[in-house]
C-alpha cells in the first residue's frame, strides 16, 4: 500500500480541484500525440492527426482527453487503494486496447507539463514531487494486470 | 530522431524568448531536480547547502544553462560543439547519463510554468528532441 503524507494528499486534491478537466485533459492528450507521435498508433480511428493543429482541433482527441482525466479522478477519490480501483482499467488497456505500458509514462509527463503551465509559480518542486508520485502510482496500477 | 531544420528554428525561437531568464530557469530546474529526484543529491554531497535557492544551486543552475546556450549555438554539430563538456562529464564528473533525462524534464517543467504561452506542443517536441540530442552528445565520450 502507498503511504501518503498530509501534504501529498492535500496537494493532489488541491490540484484536481483547481484544474479544468475539459481543458487539461484534452491539452495533455493532444500534447502527447504531438510530442511522442508513435503514440498515435492506438488512435487509427480518430481521423485527422496529420499535424499539431489538426490534433489540437480534433473533437475525438478532446473527448478522449476528458475521458482520461476522468479516469484519473477515480484515483484521486481512492488514493488509498489506486491499485484495486484500477484493476479493470488495467485489464482493459492490456487485453483489449493492447497499449504498451511505457506509453503511460509519456502521457504522465505531458500532464505534468500542462499542469505546470496552469499553476505557474505555484507548481513548486514539492508540489511537482507529490504530483509525480501520484502519477507514478497510477502508471504502476495501470500496468499491474499485464502478463 | 535527428533535428530537422524546423526543430532547429523552433529551438532558436524559443531560446530567444527565454534566454534572458536563463539564470532563473537554471536555479529553479536544479532546485526542483534535487527535491523531486532526491537520488540526484548524491552528486552534490560536497555542497554545504542543498536547500533550493542556495548559492551553490544558483551557481550550478547558471553553469548548466550556460551549457545549454553553448549547445544552441552549436546546434548544427552538437557532438563537436560539446566535445569538451563530454570529456568533463565522462572522466571527471562521471554523472550517470540517466540523469540527463531527469534534468531535461525539470528544465522543461520550469519553462512550461514560466512561459506557458510559448511552450506549445510544437515547441515542446522540438525542445525535447534537442535536449535529448544534447544528452547524447554529452555522453559521447563515456565509453
Interface residues (C-beta under 8 A of the other chain):
Chain A: X30 X31 X34 X35 X52 X55 X56 X109 X112 X113 X114 X116 X117 X118 X119 X120 X121 X123 X124 X125 X126 X128 X129 X132
Chain B: X31 X32 X34 X35 X36 X52 X105 X108 X109 X110 X112 X113 X114 X116 X119 X120 X121 X122 X124 X125 X128
